Amino acid sequence: MEAPESTELDFSRVPHIAGIPRYMFRTYLQSFLSMIMALVRADSTAAFEHELGLWFFAGVVKQRWKNRRQPIPPRASLAALQDH
């Protein structure tokens, strides 16, 4: 998992669905499918790692829903907030 503040990606410029970067839906759908495959293979460690990613995504969805009326700040604004 990549922390939003450690990426060079400007989240205000990427396409969003319901306030969530669109690429995250694909990433976590793949994670869900990988978790299912790990469960079929009885690889509990891999299944757990993929599950953690899904819980992270669920947290992002929950937080974006909570803040749904707030705009996504541009990357420069995020850097200024971190300096304080």
N, C-alpha and C positions, 0 to 999 in steps of 0.2 A: 504494500500500500504506500502510496506517495502522498505526503502531506502537501496540502495546497500551497503553503508558503514556501516549499522547497522546489517548486516547479517554475520554469520560465514561461509557462503557458499563461496567457492573459485570459482569465475566465470570463471577462466581460465581452470578449470577442468571439468565443466559440459558440456554436449553436446549442440552445438549451431546450429541454422539454420540461415544463412545469418547474422551471428554475434550476434544473439539474443538468449539468453538461451532458450532451447527447451521447458522447463516447462512453460514459459510465454505464449506460444501459447495456451496451454491447459487452463491455468488459465483465460486468457482473452476471450477465446471462451466460457467458462462457464459464465463469466461475461456478455458477449453479450446475451447469452440465458436467463440469469437471468433478464437482462434489458428488453428483449422482454416480458417475463412473467410478470414482474412488470407493464409494459405498458398495457398488457391485463387485469390485475387486477385493473387498474387505480390507482396504487400506485406510484404516481409521485415522492415521496421522494426516494423510493428504486430505481426507474428507474434512477433518477439523480445520485445517488451514484454509480451505475454500469456504467453509462455513464462516470463519472469522471475517473474510472479505465480504460475505453477504450481510453480516451484521453491521459492518462498516457502512455499506451502501444503505441499509435500512436507516441508520443514524443520519446519513446525509439527507435522505428523503424526508425524514421526520423534521429535521432542522429547517430544510428549505420550505416545508409546508408551514412551519411555525413563522418563518420570516418571509412568507410569500408576497407580501406587499412592499418589501424593501428591495431596491435595485441592487444588482450585483456590482460592487465597486470595481473600477479599473485597477490593473496591476500596480500602477504607481501609488494609488491610495493605500493598497495593502502594505506596501513597503513602508510608507509613512507611519501607518498604525503600529507596525512592529518596532519601530525605532523608539516608541514611547513606552 
